[in-house]
């Protein structure tokens, strides 16, 4: 019997070459103050960049393991509904295995009512986090339709990630003067000076750019991820081309390309630092698809780290002339719409 379930290295241009490029691009910062940025004069960090991957908190793992025992009757009385509820809780925290297991239960009516629409969304989330078996299932089921189910929405207890979703669209009052945020301790002085001088041209606060850079590459100009994200701001080839970065391993071009992308994201998500950070990690389409922070363990941890680095300043000035806002912003401002 099934039960319906309510699951509420290339050559680096010389200084004169890239300074000319900056001038041609209309940079308003004083070029005489810009430090030389090249692979030769930037130190490499003594510690490796932060590892990325679907690492979930221990509590979330415990929910998944308890759910597995309840699903299969392993040492406890079998309880499919309770198993699904625990899988759902872990799935909302970005656990890809819990997402896959719950989708499997929904697809095969394992003690709960069959629901392939929810299952497709759950398989998609697990697939996007690298689970090969989830990709195989998704290929058979097709693209998920409609809004994401309850089990892929951020947990209500996730206050820092939820706070930005329900505020009115607004920009921080420019009259409000907040104390400055110091740069990360391991940030090379040349990079800090470069960012401080150029960030205003992109309507960005330097502390945010440096927080993104620290989290992405740990200030390693030669950083290269398994997904081919390159350099200090970890630009993937598509993003580099989109923002006209000709050499993503040139530190100056890389930083400018990353700042151009951040400026665009700020306009697209109306200065919402939580959504901008999530989009920088997972892509703006993923944020739109999930109507908030995607249910990926890596992205959730990434957003937490950025928020901590910027001292939980969740609003940032933005230039609305850069691009129209995302069409889902109205849904993010109206929580009830998420359930329709």
Phi and psi in degrees as a GROMACS rama.xvg file:
@    title "Ramachandran Plot"
@    xaxis  label "Phi"
@    yaxis  label "Psi"
@TYPE xy
-102.197  153.517  UNK-2
-120.135  127.925  UNK-3
-59.8276  138.087  UNK-4
-119.388  127.752  UNK-5
-95.2382  105.253  UNK-6
-112.078  68.2833  UNK-7
-107.731  167.592  UNK-10
-65.4978  144.66  UNK-11
-102.499  129.173  UNK-12
-59.0478  148.68  UNK-13
-68.4513  165.662  UNK-14
-54.0522  -43.2316  UNK-15
-64.0297  -34.1461  UNK-16
-66.9358  -51.1307  UNK-17
-77.8987  -22.8456  UNK-18
-65.5214  -38.8978  UNK-19
-63.2757  -36.8504  UNK-20
-66.4395  -41.4817  UNK-21
-61.2052  -42.555  UNK-22
-63.4048  -43.0189  UNK-23
-63.7524  -28.7552  UNK-24
-80.4075  -3.94483  UNK-25
87.1381  26.724  UNK-26
-66.8635  132.999  UNK-27
-95.9774  -7.41269  UNK-28
-70.2128  155.671  UNK-29
-69.8534  111.298  UNK-30
-64.606  -28.2696  UNK-31
-64.4449  -23.0988  UNK-32
-89.7201  -11.5218  UNK-33
-71.7001  130.046  UNK-34
-75.4939  160.881  UNK-35
-74.8925  122.996  UNK-36
-112.783  113.784  UNK-37
-150.491  164.458  UNK-38
-62.6559  -25.8867  UNK-39
-73.6098  -34.7756  UNK-40
-107.42  6.55412  UNK-41
-101.316  126.639  UNK-42
-70.6168  148.746  UNK-43
-91.0518  142.972  UNK-44
-65.2122  149.948  UNK-45
-78.1999  -20.0866  UNK-46
-112.731  148.459  UNK-47
-69.9464  159.161  UNK-48
-60.4163  156.056  UNK-49
-58.6607  137.335  UNK-50
-72.0197  145.743  UNK-51
-113.311  154.824  UNK-52
154.239  174.692  UNK-53
-81.6296  68.4677  UNK-54
-94.6995  119.298  UNK-55
-109.192  152.976  UNK-56
-60.967  155.627  UNK-57
-59.5048  -39.3581  UNK-58
-61.3916  -39.7803  UNK-59
-65.5379  -40.5922  UNK-60
-61.0889  -39.6215  UNK-61
-63.7773  -39.7198  UNK-62
-59.9221  -43.9757  UNK-63
-64.7726  -43.954  UNK-64
-64.5017  -39.7712  UNK-65
-64.4392  -39.5349  UNK-66
-63.2284  -40.7634  UNK-67
-62.5792  -41.7644  UNK-68
-63.3813  -41.7832  UNK-69
-69.2863  -36.1424  UNK-70
-64.3284  -40.6962  UNK-71
-102.255  -0.812631  UNK-72
66.5258  36.8528  UNK-73
-90.1051  93.9604  UNK-74
82.3609  -5.48348  UNK-75
-138.665  165.811  UNK-76
-68.8143  134.026  UNK-77
-63.2635  132.552  UNK-78
-146.42  92.7138  UNK-79
-65.6084  -38.1301  UNK-80
-66.1736  -46.8172  UNK-81
-63.1431  -38.4476  UNK-82
-60.3481  -45.367  UNK-83
-63.9228  -38.211  UNK-84
-65.0737  -39.0595  UNK-85
-71.1242  -40.0224  UNK-86
-58.3429  -41.8719  UNK-87
-61.2512  -44.3377  UNK-88
-61.7636  -44.9266  UNK-89
-68.2187  -35.5417  UNK-90
-62.2809  -38.8652  UNK-91
-65.9623  -23.7346  UNK-92
-90.4285  6.84581  UNK-93
92.1096  14.3295  UNK-94
-76.2317  112.641  UNK-95
-67.2788  -34.4981  UNK-96
-68.5957  -38.8101  UNK-97
-64.7782  -39.8647  UNK-98
-60.2398  -44.1129  UNK-99
-65.5212  -46.2645  UNK-100
-63.7353  -40.0481  UNK-101
-66.6907  -40.0443  UNK-102
-61.9254  -37.9008  UNK-103
-64.4436  -42.6261  UNK-104
-61.911  -42.8472  UNK-105
-67.99  -31.0392  UNK-106
-76.9269  -33.5771  UNK-107
-109.184  11.039  UNK-108
53.7112  45.7407  UNK-109
-81.7607  74.6064  UNK-110
83.3309  -4.16128  UNK-111
-131.578  163.272  UNK-112
-67.727  138.348  UNK-113
-63.8531  134.442  UNK-114
-151.61  89.3471  UNK-115
-71.8242  -23.6315  UNK-116
-65.6657  -48.4601  UNK-117
-64.3713  -40.5317  UNK-118
-59.6623  -40.9694  UNK-119
-61.3306  -41.885  UNK-120
-63.2341  -42.1431  UNK-121
-67.649  -42.0296  UNK-122
-61.4418  -39.2713  UNK-123
-63.0291  -43.726  UNK-124
-63.2015  -43.5377  UNK-125
-66.3548  -38.4265  UNK-126
-64.03  -40.3702  UNK-127
-66.6792  -17.3108  UNK-128
-95.4759  4.22621  UNK-129
106.098  3.52784  UNK-130
-75.4164  113.564  UNK-131
-62.462  -40.848  UNK-132
-65.5992  -30.8806  UNK-133
-69.4776  -39.4156  UNK-134
-61.0387  -39.4684  UNK-135
-64.4718  -43.0731  UNK-136
-66.1635  -40.4599  UNK-137
-65.2482  -36.5117  UNK-138
-61.2149  -31.7054  UNK-139
-79.4341  -31.4214  UNK-140
-91.5076  -26.4154  UNK-141
93.3152  177.538  UNK-142
-66.3335  131.953  UNK-143
-63.0638  144.88  UNK-144
-116.296  151.173  UNK-145
80.262  -178.877  UNK-146
-70.2787  157.321  UNK-147
-65.3978  149.026  UNK-148
-74.0851  171.858  UNK-149
-57.4167  -33.4828  UNK-150
-74.7989  0.646827  UNK-151
-118.311  8.89411  UNK-152
-88.1206  150.052  UNK-153
-58.9996  144.517  UNK-154
-62.5152  145.847  UNK-155
-62.9471  -27.2287  UNK-156
-76.2762  -6.19671  UNK-157
-84.3424  64.0625  UNK-158
-55.8346  -47.0864  UNK-159
-60.9987  -32.4425  UNK-160
-83.9817  -24.0519  UNK-161
-85.2436  -26.4549  UNK-162
-56.7026  -38.409  UNK-163
-76.6229  -12.6023  UNK-164
-81.0044  -19.0527  UNK-165
-118.755  9.90176  UNK-166
-87.7814  159.539  UNK-167
-72.8429  145.089  UNK-168
-62.5857  122.644  UNK-169
-161.62  164.883  UNK-170
-108.152  149.333  UNK-171
-59.0074  139.629  UNK-172
-57.7656  123.939  UNK-173
-68.7225  -19.843  UNK-174
-75.1866  -18.8205  UNK-175
-77.2407  122.899  UNK-176
-105.789  112.649  UNK-177
-96.4943  151.65  UNK-178
-62.4439  144.069  UNK-179
-66.2536  150.164  UNK-180
-100.079  120.92  UNK-181
-67.0765  153.974  UNK-182
-69.0104  159.429  UNK-183
-55.9925  147.503  UNK-184
-61.0244  -33.0859  UNK-185
-94.1462  10.8106  UNK-186
-72.7624  123.844  UNK-187
-59.9791  136.8  UNK-188
-55.7923  -35.5499  UNK-189
-62.1566  -39.6922  UNK-190
-69.9532  -42.6668  UNK-191
-60.0232  -45.7274  UNK-192
-62.8419  -44.1955  UNK-193
-59.7095  -46.6421  UNK-194
-67.1374  -43.0001  UNK-195
-58.8872  -36.2625  UNK-196
-78.7186  -35.2114  UNK-197
-95.659  -26.826  UNK-198
-55.148  -39.6456  UNK-199
-59.467  -29.2677  UNK-200
-65.5712  -20.8019  UNK-201
-106.463  11.9353  UNK-202
56.8516  38.4555  UNK-203
-119.53  147.121  UNK-204
-82.0242  130.105  UNK-205
-55.1812  -35.3177  UNK-206
-61.9315  -32.9407  UNK-207
-70.7323  -44.3459  UNK-208
-59.4608  -44.5915  UNK-209
-67.6069  -34.4113  UNK-210
-65.5052  -43.2001  UNK-211
-61.6088  -46.2648  UNK-212
-62.7737  -43.4035  UNK-213
-61.6225  -42.2521  UNK-214
-73.4686  -35.2157  UNK-215
-74.4465  -48.6927  UNK-216
-129.493  -5.43199  UNK-217
56.5572  32.4803  UNK-218
65.2185  29.3894  UNK-219
-94.5248  109.996  UNK-220
-68.7563  -13.5331  UNK-221
-104.129  11.5222  UNK-222
-60.1489  136.056  UNK-223
-142.384  121.035  UNK-224
-91.4086  164.693  UNK-225
-58.9341  -21.1456  UNK-226
-93.4646  12.4098  UNK-227
68.1197  26.7464  UNK-228
-77.9025  135.067  UNK-229
-122.579  144.13  UNK-230
75.9076  -166.899  UNK-231
-59.3032  -41.9593  UNK-232
-98.7059  7.22864  UNK-233
49.5621  62.1816  UNK-234
-84.4767  127.154  UNK-235
-77.528  157.45  UNK-236
-53.6638  -38.4497  UNK-237
-64.4496  -42.0235  UNK-238
-68.9238  -39.9163  UNK-239
-59.0665  -46.1067  UNK-240
-66.1534  -38.7962  UNK-241
-60.0849  -35.3976  UNK-242
-109.39  24.2064  UNK-243
59.2876  40.9287  UNK-244
-90.0864  113.345  UNK-245
-79.5287  -33.4857  UNK-246
-135.163  99.642  UNK-247
-69.6361  -14.5649  UNK-248
-92.1832  -0.185687  UNK-249
-81.7956  116.208  UNK-250
-54.6701  -41.2006  UNK-251
-64.714  -47.1258  UNK-252
-64.7924  -39.4057  UNK-253
-61.4638  -45.6728  UNK-254
-65.0563  -43.1736  UNK-255
-62.9963  -40.6487  UNK-256
-63.6024  -41.6613  UNK-257
-64.4427  -39.1481  UNK-258
-69.4709  -35.8072  UNK-259
-62.2888  -40.3346  UNK-260
-66.9908  -42.7462  UNK-261
-62.3207  -40.3578  UNK-262
-60.3377  -42.971  UNK-263
-64.3398  -44.5305  UNK-264
-63.7491  -36.9158  UNK-265
-60.7285  -42.7734  UNK-266
-68.1238  -40.9638  UNK-267
-64.8992  -36.7635  UNK-268
-111.667  23.3401  UNK-269
51.0453  45.9231  UNK-270
73.1549  14.7456  UNK-271
-83.91  105.939  UNK-272
-63.8178  -35.6124  UNK-273
-61.3961  -48.8642  UNK-274
-70.0237  -36.9667  UNK-275
-64.2017  -44.8657  UNK-276
-63.0203  -43.3954  UNK-277
-61.72  -40.298  UNK-278
-69.9607  -36.6158  UNK-279
-62.9359  -32.6204  UNK-280
-83.5534  -46.7422  UNK-281
-108.446  -10.2802  UNK-282
99.0806  143.505  UNK-283
-66.3467  -28.2249  UNK-284
-69.1338  -34.0523  UNK-285
-65.5533  -40.387  UNK-286
-62.8447  -40.7677  UNK-287
-65.6054  -44.3376  UNK-288
-61.723  -40.758  UNK-289
-94.6115  0.502405  UNK-290
55.3013  47.078  UNK-291
148.23  -159.606  UNK-292
-63.7667  122.595  UNK-293
-60.7104  151.031  UNK-294
-79.9245  57.1458  UNK-295
-114.35  130.329  UNK-296
-58.3878  -43.3044  UNK-297
-61.4765  -44.2834  UNK-298
-67.6837  -40.9637  UNK-299
-60.9838  -44.2843  UNK-300
-66.443  -38.144  UNK-301
-60.7883  -45.4636  UNK-302
-64.0376  -41.7662  UNK-303
-58.6988  -43.0641  UNK-304
-66.9689  -40.0577  UNK-305
-66.0437  -44.6351  UNK-306
-58.877  -43.0304  UNK-307
-64.3748  -39.9532  UNK-308
-66.4605  -31.3483  UNK-309
-99.3203  18.0909  UNK-310
55.7758  39.07  UNK-311
59.1004  33.3165  UNK-312
-84.8062  99.1814  UNK-313
-86.2846  -9.30907  UNK-314
-115.529  143.703  UNK-315
-140.618  141.032  UNK-316
-58.0244  150.323  UNK-317
-146.918  159.778  UNK-318
-102.806  104.184  UNK-319
-68.1171  -10.6914  UNK-320
-80.2995  -10.629  UNK-321
-69.3699  -45.0604  UNK-322
-162.999  149.948  UNK-323
-63.2443  154.669  UNK-324
-69.3104  159.453  UNK-325
-58.3807  143.507  UNK-326
-68.5373  -14.6796  UNK-327
-91.0814  -1.80402  UNK-328
-60.1355  -36.8625  UNK-329
-62.6722  -34.4359  UNK-330
-69.4669  -36.1831  UNK-331
-70.6102  -23.8999  UNK-332
-85.5265  -14.5932  UNK-333
-120.866  89.7399  UNK-334
-53.3776  -34.8785  UNK-335
-63.9029  -27.7393  UNK-336
-67.0266  -23.2513  UNK-337
-65.6751  -20.0844  UNK-338
-98.2201  5.87922  UNK-339
